[in-house]
Amino acid sequence: MEFAEFIKTPMVDNVTLKENFKKPIEGTLCITGHHLIISSRNQPHDELWVLHSLVDSIEKKLSGSTGTLTLKCKNFKVLQLAMPTVEDCLNVASSIEQLSNLGDIALKYPFFYQPSFEILEDGWQAFQPETEFSRHKECSDEWRLSYVNKDYQVCSSYPSVVIVPKSVEDELIVRVAKFRQNGRFPVLSYFHRHNKTALMRSSQPLTGSNSNRCKEDERLVNSILVQGRRGYIVDTRAQSVAKMAQAKGGGYEPEANYSRWRRIHQPIERHQAFHDSLIKMIEACSDPNCSMDKWLSKLESSNWMTHVKDILTCACVVAQCIDKEGASVLVHGSEGTDTTLQVTSLAQLILDHDCRTVTGFEALIEREWIRGGHPFRLRCSKSAYAVTKQRKESPVFLLFIDAVRQILQQFPCSFEFNEYFLIDLIQHVYSSQYGTFLCNNEKEKSVHKVTTTTVSLWSYINRPQVLNQYLNPLYQPNQVVLWPSVAPQSLELWNELYLRSQADPVPMEDRWREVVKIAEYDKELKAKAIRLRRQLAALEKEAISKGVIKLEGDTGGKTVTSTEGAVGGKAEGASVNKPVKQASINKTLKPVDGTVDSKNVKEADGVAMDKLENPTSDKTVEQLEDAVGGLSITSTVK
């Protein structure tokens, strides 16, 4: 199939691109097999490249002999194209509609993209299961890598390598897979290294209306429990929904057969409801003329923030079971590819500080979502503006990223990455030149040879010059568990994403630049403080070695004595006695809560620094204090 057959008008002159809060671009529009390109006639280097796959819907408005196209994108941007003629307007609209809905995955842009940068690290090899498992040696005594699914015959949506209990053989796993929907048997999602408990995920058991039983499944699940300890099965469905599923052949684990496990129903809506909710929420965000009451009513009726609260609440319950009660947890819903992954991912983010770093978060996405079998191709084919009847599209991953952003907002110093990192992830999920989020699972990736014919997104992001723009200047590594608030007043709408066509992004960008500037200045001050302390310690050592100050014995400790040659009118042998217990430096510049006394740093800078860099042997204690802007030396001995 040739792209040319879809392109009726490859080039149009005198086109005007309009985007809120940006200057219009007047120039030439070109349509290629994958891109819509607009080049300015006034500014040669002013171009906009838009992937056809980013376009969610097109609205045509004809007026006389001209026309206007409104492109509503999957990343919630809205672009307007003023076309010179009606014919051009209709032809361009037809071309974009067809090129943005290509069904053949082999025609997707990642298979044609040639990177212009040198790949320093192959993202496809960055988070291999064997490498990740070797990093967690503490679980190797009880868990192992299994290649039972190496040909994707046991479970088509699972990766070829999974982590399972060491006491369970592969033959038993094959039988367990037949008892779980779509073969998604329980696998390790996270191992808590401190209390040696596990977080597992799976799909629902096929107990059915006849209450079918699988002793192999019971054995696998029970094998992770410590003797005398109970575990929790967290079902992301309401109990009534689980019972309805049982009538259709699905179900849940009956306590009679899983006596060492306590079942908790923590209901989250199914993925179909998420799509309807997103449409309603974006409709509310796109209406600039509604009143305050109407806006709040629309936002509430969309239930989007309710969904965010629900998955955060469920994740907190899972984290509490693991951290507070020291219990292992099995999470599942129906298929185990949507809400299950939301909950297990957020629980790890809450529990493990490593998941809050850039590489740790990438590993989490790779492990739980990409290898975990979330159907990205189905769920992310459309966004909030498209009208579709397939009912397979759903912003499941978007909802997860929104919940991550809520935690980041509540704990802004505990994440190595910033908000721009999350926003760009969303864009690449829906439309990208990289192959990371192509396909529904690892099996499909293998069939289409994605890892050998496309570039990984991680290869691009992890380059130092790119990664720097995603780093949070406020980051302070924090190993404690984060407990986010799910109170309504603690959650907020993500304006920078959902209102990006309605709200001017400049204030946020200016604010962020100021934060970066302050953080850099704070880093400089801390570096100066450290340097001054070292210079002060060197001065004290030199002063003692050259006899400027002496340590004399005393019953309760030592006294510091200024020796001969004292200046400032003091008599020979005059001393400054300071009885103390331990030789130390009074650190006037000691940081408190991550801050530095900038006044003292500045006083110690400048002229005083010259004195510090060229110390002389006849300085008294008082002169040393002056040289460092008031920093005092106190010599003490235990």
C-alpha positions in Angstrom: 0.0 0.0 0.0 1.3 3.4 -1.0 0.7 6.5 1.1 0.3 8.6 -2.1 -3.1 7.1 -2.7 -4.4 8.8 0.5 -2.9 12.2 -0.3 -5.2 14.2 -2.6 -3.4 17.5 -2.2 0.2 17.2 -1.1 0.9 20.9 -0.8 -1.2 24.0 -0.1 0.1 27.6 -0.1 -1.3 30.6 1.9 -2.3 28.5 4.9 -2.6 30.1 8.3 -2.0 28.0 11.5 -3.6 29.3 14.6 -3.0 28.0 18.1 -4.1 29.7 21.3 -1.4 31.8 23.0 0.9 31.5 20.0 1.5 33.7 17.1 -0.2 32.6 13.9 2.0 31.0 11.3 1.4 31.9 7.6 3.0 29.7 5.0 2.9 26.4 3.2 1.2 23.2 4.3 2.7 19.9 3.2 1.3 16.4 3.7 3.6 13.4 3.8 2.8 9.8 4.6 3.2 10.4 8.3 3.3 14.1 8.9 1.4 17.3 8.5 4.1 20.0 8.0 3.5 23.8 8.1 6.4 26.1 7.2 6.4 29.8 7.7 7.0 32.1 4.7 8.4 34.8 7.0 10.6 32.7 9.3 12.5 30.0 7.3 13.2 27.9 10.4 9.7 28.3 11.9 8.0 24.9 11.2 5.5 22.7 12.9 5.5 18.9 12.3 2.4 17.0 13.5 2.2 13.2 13.2 -1.1 12.2 11.6 -1.5 9.6 14.4 -1.7 12.4 16.9 -4.9 13.8 15.3 -8.0 12.5 17.1 -10.7 14.3 15.1 -11.1 16.9 12.4 -13.9 19.5 12.2 -14.5 21.3 8.9 -16.1 24.7 8.6 -16.7 26.2 5.2 -17.3 29.9 4.7 -17.8 31.1 1.1 -14.8 30.2 -1.0 -12.5 29.4 2.0 -12.6 26.8 4.8 -11.2 26.2 8.2 -10.0 22.9 9.7 -9.9 22.3 13.4 -7.5 19.5 14.4 -8.2 18.1 17.9 -5.2 16.1 19.0 -4.9 13.2 21.4 -2.6 15.2 23.7 -5.5 17.8 24.1 -4.0 20.4 21.9 -6.3 22.1 19.4 -4.9 23.5 16.0 -6.8 25.6 13.4 -5.9 25.7 9.7 -7.3 28.5 7.6 -7.4 27.1 4.1 -7.5 29.3 0.9 -10.1 27.3 -0.9 -12.9 24.9 -0.1 -11.4 22.2 -2.3 -8.1 22.4 -0.5 -10.0 22.2 2.8 -11.9 19.1 1.9 -8.9 17.4 0.3 -6.6 18.0 3.3 -9.3 16.9 5.7 -9.9 13.6 3.8 -6.1 12.9 3.6 -5.6 13.4 7.3 -8.6 11.4 8.3 -7.4 8.4 6.3 -3.7 8.7 7.3 -4.5 9.1 11.0 -6.5 5.8 11.0 -4.2 3.4 9.3 -5.0 -0.1 10.6 -1.8 -1.8 9.5 0.8 -1.5 12.2 3.6 -2.0 9.7 2.7 1.4 8.3 3.2 3.2 11.6 5.9 5.9 11.7 8.2 4.2 14.2 9.1 1.6 11.5 10.2 4.4 9.2 11.9 6.7 11.7 15.6 7.2 11.5 17.1 8.9 14.6 19.3 11.9 14.0 21.1 11.3 17.3 23.7 8.7 18.4 22.1 6.0 20.5 24.3 5.8 23.7 22.2 3.2 25.4 19.8 0.8 23.8 16.5 1.2 25.5 15.3 -2.2 24.4 18.1 -3.8 26.5 17.8 -1.4 29.5 15.2 -3.3 31.6 15.6 -7.0 30.7 13.9 -9.4 33.2 17.2 -11.2 33.9 19.0 -7.9 34.7 16.1 -6.6 36.8 15.9 -9.8 38.8 19.6 -9.9 39.5 19.3 -6.4 41.0 17.0 -7.9 43.7 19.1 -10.7 45.2 17.1 -10.6 48.4 14.2 -12.4 46.7 16.2 -15.0 44.9 15.9 -17.5 47.7 12.1 -17.7 47.3 11.5 -16.7 43.7 12.9 -17.7 40.3 12.7 -16.7 36.6 10.5 -19.0 34.6 10.6 -19.5 30.9 7.4 -21.5 30.8 5.8 -18.9 28.5 8.8 -18.5 26.1 6.6 -19.3 23.1 3.7 -17.3 24.5 1.6 -20.5 24.5 0.7 -20.5 28.1 -0.5 -16.8 28.1 -0.4 -14.7 25.0 -0.5 -11.4 27.0 2.4 -12.3 29.3 6.1 -11.8 28.5 8.3 -14.8 27.8 10.0 -14.5 31.2 8.1 -14.2 34.4 8.9 -14.4 38.1 7.2 -17.2 40.1 7.7 -18.9 43.4 10.7 -21.1 43.4 8.8 -24.0 45.0 6.3 -24.1 42.1 7.4 -26.1 39.0 6.5 -25.1 35.4 4.1 -28.0 34.9 1.9 -26.8 37.8 2.0 -23.2 36.3 0.5 -24.5 33.0 -2.4 -26.0 34.9 -2.9 -22.8 36.9 -3.0 -20.8 33.7 -6.0 -22.7 32.5 -7.9 -21.7 35.7 -7.3 -18.0 35.2 -8.9 -15.8 32.6 -6.8 -15.6 29.4 -4.1 -17.6 31.1 -2.9 -14.7 33.3 -1.7 -16.8 36.3 -0.3 -15.1 39.4 3.2 -13.6 38.9 5.4 -11.5 41.1 5.0 -7.8 40.6 7.0 -6.5 43.6 9.1 -7.9 46.4 9.2 -5.8 49.7 12.8 -6.3 50.8 12.3 -5.2 54.4 9.5 -7.5 55.5 10.0 -10.1 52.8 6.4 -9.9 51.4 5.2 -10.0 47.9 2.9 -8.2 45.6 1.4 -10.4 42.9 -1.1 -9.8 40.1 -3.2 -12.0 37.9 -6.6 -12.2 36.3 -9.8 -13.5 37.9 -10.2 -17.2 38.6 -12.6 -19.1 36.5 -14.7 -20.5 39.4 -18.0 -20.0 37.5 -21.4 -20.7 38.8 -20.4 -24.3 39.7 -17.7 -23.0 42.1 -14.9 -24.8 40.2 -11.8 -25.4 42.1 -8.1 -25.7 41.1 -5.8 -27.1 43.8 -2.7 -26.1 41.8 -3.8 -22.5 41.9 -4.4 -22.7 45.6 -0.9 -24.2 46.1 0.8 -21.5 44.0 -1.0 -18.7 45.8 -0.3 -20.3 49.3 3.3 -20.9 48.5 4.3 -17.3 49.0 2.9 -17.1 52.5 5.1 -17.4 55.6 4.0 -20.0 58.0 1.4 -18.6 60.4 0.8 -15.5 58.2 -2.2 -14.5 56.2 -2.4 -12.7 52.9 -4.8 -10.3 51.2 -6.6 -10.7 47.8 -7.5 -7.2 46.6 -10.3 -7.4 44.0 -10.7 -4.2 42.1 -14.3 -4.9 41.4 -17.3 -4.4 43.6 -18.6 -7.6 45.2 -21.8 -7.5 43.2 -19.7 -7.1 39.9 -17.6 -10.1 40.9 -20.7 -12.2 41.5 -22.1 -11.2 38.1 -18.8 -12.3 36.6 -19.1 -15.6 38.4 -22.4 -16.2 36.7 -20.6 -15.7 33.3 -17.8 -18.1 34.1 -15.4 -15.8 36.0 -15.5 -15.2 39.7 -13.3 -14.8 42.7 -11.4 -16.9 45.3 -13.8 -18.5 47.8 -12.5 -18.3 51.4 -13.3 -21.9 51.9 -10.5 -22.9 49.4 -8.2 -20.0 50.1 -8.5 -20.0 53.9 -5.2 -18.3 54.5 -6.2 -15.3 52.4 -8.6 -12.5 53.2 -10.5 -11.0 50.3 -11.0 -7.3 50.0 -13.2 -5.6 47.4 -11.9 -2.2 46.5 -14.1 -1.2 43.6 -12.8 0.7 40.6 -14.9 1.3 37.5 -14.1 -0.8 34.4 -12.1 0.6 31.5 -15.2 1.5 29.4 -16.3 4.0 32.0 -12.9 5.8 31.9 -13.4 6.7 28.2 -16.8 8.2 28.8 -15.5 10.1 31.8 -12.6 11.6 29.8 -14.9 12.8 27.0 -17.1 14.6 29.5 -14.2 16.1 31.4 -12.6 17.5 28.2 -15.9 18.8 27.0 -16.1 20.8 30.3 -12.5 22.0 29.9 -13.2 23.1 26.3 -16.1 25.3 27.1 -14.7 28.8 27.9 -18.1 30.4 28.4 -19.7 28.3 31.1 -20.4 29.8 34.5 -18.6 28.7 37.7 -21.6 26.6 38.8 -21.9 24.9 35.4 -18.2 24.2 35.2 -18.1 22.6 38.7 -21.2 20.6 37.8 -19.8 19.3 34.6 -16.5 18.4 36.2 -18.3 16.5 39.0 -20.6 14.7 36.6 -17.7 13.5 34.5 -16.4 11.5 37.5 -12.8 11.8 36.3 -11.5 12.9 39.7 -13.5 10.2 41.3 -11.7 7.6 39.2 -8.4 9.2 40.3 -9.4 9.0 43.9 -10.5 5.3 43.6 -7.3 4.0 42.1 -5.2 6.0 44.6 -7.4 4.6 47.5 -7.0 1.0 46.3 -3.2 1.5 45.8 -3.0 2.8 49.4 -4.9 -0.2 50.7 -2.4 -2.5 49.0 0.6 -0.5 50.2 -0.8 -0.5 53.8 -1.3 -4.3 53.7 2.4 -4.8 52.7 4.0 -2.0 54.7 1.9 -1.8 57.9 0.7 -5.4 58.3 3.7 -7.2 56.6 1.3 -9.3 54.5 1.6 -10.5 50.9 -1.0 -9.2 48.5 -2.6 -10.6 45.3 -4.3 -8.0 43.1 -6.7 -8.7 40.2 -9.9 -7.5 38.6 -11.3 -9.3 35.6 -8.7 -9.5 32.8 -5.8 -8.2 34.9 -4.6 -5.8 32.1 -6.1 -2.5 33.2 -7.1 -1.5 36.8 -4.9 -4.3 38.1 -1.8 -2.6 36.6 -2.9 0.8 37.8 -3.0 -0.4 41.4 0.1 -2.5 41.4 2.1 0.3 39.8 0.9 3.0 42.2 1.5 0.7 45.2 5.1 0.3 44.2 5.4 4.1 43.7 4.1 4.6 47.2 6.3 2.0 48.8 9.6 2.1 46.9 11.7 5.3 46.5 13.5 3.8 43.5 10.3 4.0 41.5 10.3 7.7 41.9 13.6 8.1 40.0 13.6 8.5 36.2 15.1 5.1 35.5 13.1 3.5 38.2 9.9 4.8 36.8 10.9 3.7 33.3 11.6 0.3 34.7 8.2 0.3 36.4 6.4 1.2 33.2 8.4 -1.4 31.2 7.7 -4.2 33.8 4.1 -3.6 34.8 2.6 -2.0 31.6 4.6 -3.0 28.5 5.7 -6.4 29.5 2.7 -6.8 31.7 0.4 -6.9 28.7 -1.5 -3.6 28.8 -3.1 -3.4 25.3 -1.7 0.0 24.3 -2.7 -0.3 20.7 -6.3 -0.9 21.5 -6.7 1.5 24.5 -4.8 4.4 23.0 -6.0 4.4 19.4 -8.4 7.2 20.2 -8.6 9.9 22.9 -11.3 12.3 24.1 -12.4 13.9 20.8 -13.0 10.9 18.7 -16.4 9.4 18.2 -16.0 5.6 18.3 -18.2 2.6 18.8 -15.5 0.0 19.4 -15.6 0.5 23.2 -12.0 -0.8 23.4 -10.4 2.6 23.7 -9.8 3.7 27.3 -7.5 6.2 29.0 -6.3 3.6 31.5 -2.6 4.6 31.3 -3.5 8.3 31.3 -5.5 7.8 34.5 -2.5 6.1 36.1 -0.2 9.0 35.1 -2.7 11.5 36.4 -2.6 9.7 39.8 1.2 9.8 39.7 1.0 13.5 39.2 -1.3 13.9 42.2 1.3 12.2 44.4 4.0 14.4 42.8 2.0 17.5 43.7 1.7 16.4 47.3 5.3 15.3 47.6 7.2 17.7 45.2 10.6 16.9 46.6 10.3 13.1 46.5 10.4 12.6 42.7 13.5 12.9 40.5 11.4 13.7 37.5 9.1 16.7 36.9 5.7 17.2 35.4 7.0 17.7 31.8 8.3 14.2 31.9 4.8 12.9 32.6 3.2 15.1 29.9 5.6 13.9 27.3 5.1 10.3 28.3 1.3 10.8 27.6 2.1 12.2 24.1 4.4 9.3 23.2 1.8 6.8 24.4 -0.8 8.2 21.9 1.6 9.1 19.0 5.3 8.7 18.8 8.3 8.1 16.5 9.5 5.4 18.9 8.3 1.9 19.2 8.0 1.5 23.0 4.2 1.8 23.2 3.4 0.0 20.0 1.3 -3.2 20.1 -0.7 -4.8 22.8 1.8 -7.2 24.3 5.3 -8.7 24.0 4.0 -11.4 21.6 2.8 -8.8 19.1 6.1 -6.9 19.4 7.9 -10.2 18.6 5.7 -10.9 15.6 6.3 -7.4 14.1 10.0 -7.3 15.2 9.5 -4.0 17.0 12.6 -4.2 19.1 14.9 -4.7 16.1 13.3 -2.4 13.6 12.3 0.6 15.8 14.0 2.9 18.3 13.1 2.7 22.0 11.8 5.9 23.7 14.2 5.2 26.6 17.1 5.5 24.2 16.1 9.1 23.5 15.0 10.2 27.0 18.1 8.8 28.8 20.5 10.9 26.8 22.0 13.5 29.2 21.0 16.5 27.2 17.4 15.3 27.0 17.1 13.9 30.5 18.2 17.2 32.0 14.9 18.9 31.0 12.9 16.3 32.8 14.8 16.5 36.2 13.1 18.0 39.2 15.4 20.6 40.8 13.7 20.2 44.1 14.4 16.4 44.3 15.7 15.1 47.7 16.0 11.3 47.8 13.4 10.1 50.3 13.2 6.5 51.2 10.2 6.7 53.4 6.8 5.4 52.3 4.6 8.2 50.8 1.0 8.2 51.9 -1.0 10.5 49.5 -4.2 12.2 50.7 -7.3 11.2 48.7 -9.5 13.8 50.3 -11.4 15.9 47.6 -9.6 19.1 48.6 -6.2 17.3 48.1 -6.8 16.3 44.5 -6.7 18.8 41.7 -7.4 18.9 38.0 -4.3 18.7 35.8 -4.6 22.1 34.2 -1.3 22.0 32.4 -2.5 18.9 30.5 -6.3 19.1 30.1 -6.5 22.9 29.8 -3.4 23.3 27.6 -5.6 24.9 24.8 -7.5 27.1 27.2 -4.8 28.3 29.7 -1.7 30.2 28.8 1.3 27.9 29.5 3.8 30.8 29.8 3.1 31.6 33.5 3.8 28.0 34.4 7.0 27.9 32.3 8.2 31.2 33.9 7.4 29.8 37.3 9.3 26.6 36.6 12.3 28.5 35.3 12.3 30.6 38.5 12.2 27.4 40.6 15.2 26.0 38.6 17.1 29.3 39.1 16.4 29.3 42.9 17.4 25.6 43.1 20.7 26.3 41.3 21.4 29.3 43.5 20.7 27.1 46.6 23.1 24.5 45.2 25.8 27.2 44.8 25.3 28.4 48.3 25.6 24.9 49.7 28.8 24.3 47.7 30.2 27.6 49.1 29.2 26.6 52.6 31.0 23.3 52.3 34.1 25.0 50.9 34.2 27.5 53.7 33.9 24.8 56.3 36.9 23.0 54.8 38.9 26.2 54.7 38.0 26.9 58.3 39.1 23.5 59.4 42.4 24.0 57.5 42.9 27.3 59.2 42.3 25.9 62.6 44.8 23.1 61.9 47.4 25.5 60.6 46.9 27.9 63.5 47.4 25.1 66.0 50.5 23.7 64.2 52.1 27.2 64.0 51.4 28.0 67.7 48.9 30.7 67.0 46.5 28.8 69.4 47.5 26.1 71.9 45.6 23.4 73.7 46.4 23.4 77.4 45.3 20.7 79.9 42.6 21.3 82.5 40.7 19.1 84.9 37.4 19.3 83.1 38.8 19.6 79.6 41.2 21.9 77.6 41.4 25.6 77.1 42.3 27.4 73.9 45.2 29.9 74.4 46.3 32.7 72.0 50.1 32.7 72.1 52.6 35.5 71.8 52.4 38.0 69.0 48.8 38.9 69.8 47.7 42.0 68.0 45.1 44.6 68.7 46.9 45.9 71.9 46.8 42.7 73.9 49.7 42.0 76.2 52.2 39.2 75.4 50.8 35.9 76.5 47.2 37.2 76.8 44.8 34.3 76.3 41.3 33.6 75.3 40.0 30.8 77.5 37.1 28.7 76.2 36.5 25.6 78.3 34.8 22.9 76.1 34.5 19.2 75.7 35.4 18.3 72.1 37.5 19.8 69.3 35.1 21.1 66.8 34.2 23.9 64.5 31.1 26.0 65.3 29.3 25.5 62.0 27.5 28.8 61.6 26.6 27.8 58.0 25.1 24.5 58.9 22.1 23.8 56.6 18.7 23.7 58.4 15.9 21.8 56.5 17.9 22.0 53.3 18.6 25.7 53.4 21.7 27.7 53.8 22.2 31.0 55.6 22.9 33.1 52.5 23.8 36.2 54.6 26.7 34.3 56.3 27.8 32.9 53.0 27.9 36.3 51.4 29.8 37.8 54.3 32.4 35.0 54.1 32.7 35.6 50.3 34.6 38.4 48.6 37.4 40.1 50.7 37.2 37.5 53.5 37.8 34.7 50.9 41.2 36.4 50.0 42.2 36.2 53.7 41.2 32.6 53.9 43.1 31.6 50.9 46.3 33.3 52.2 46.4 32.6 56.0 49.4 34.0 58.0 50.9 32.6 61.1 50.2 35.6 63.3 46.4 35.5 63.2 44.8 35.4 66.5 41.4 33.7 67.2 39.7 37.1 66.8 41.4 37.7 63.4 40.3 34.2 62.2 36.8 35.0 63.1 36.9 38.2 61.1 38.4 36.4 58.1 35.4 34.1 57.8 32.8 36.8 58.3 32.0 36.0 61.9 32.6 32.2 62.0 34.1 31.3 65.3 36.7 28.6 66.1 36.3 26.7 69.3 38.8 24.0 70.1 37.7 21.3 72.5 38.9 18.0 73.6 36.9 15.2 75.2 
